[in-house]
Amino acid sequence: MPEIKKYKCALCKKEYVRSSVKAEDYFPFCSERCRLMDLGSWLKEEYVTSRPLKEEELVELANAEGEEKEE
């Protein structure tokens, strides 16, 4: 008998089994609710992806901070 693989929802951390077509639609989430809540967090910019800043960007940030302090 094959071992049943359990997964944890990426949002609520609830364990679930991907045994139905519906579960495949939501992966890596356990439900439509968790999938939509995660999408909402991205749309509200609660999540960010980062990358190293380039030299020009660091200079721009430093200049912008200097201008804010003068006001």
Rosetta blueprint (number, residue, H / E / L):
1 M L
2 P L
3 E L
4 I L
5 K L
6 K E
7 Y E
8 K E
9 C L
10 A L
11 L L
12 C L
13 K L
14 K L
15 E E
16 Y E
17 V E
18 R L
19 S L
20 S L
21 V H
22 K H
23 A H
24 E H
25 D H
26 Y H
27 F L
28 P L
29 F L
30 C L
31 S L
32 E H
33 R H
34 C H
35 R H
36 L H
37 M H
38 D H
39 L H
40 G H
41 S H
42 W H
43 L H
44 K L
45 E L
46 E L
47 Y L
48 V L
49 T L
50 S L
51 R L
52 P L
53 L L
54 K L
55 E H
56 E H
57 E H
58 L H
59 V H
60 E H
61 L H
62 A H
63 N H
64 A H
65 E H
66 G H
67 E H
68 E H
69 K H
70 E H
71 E L
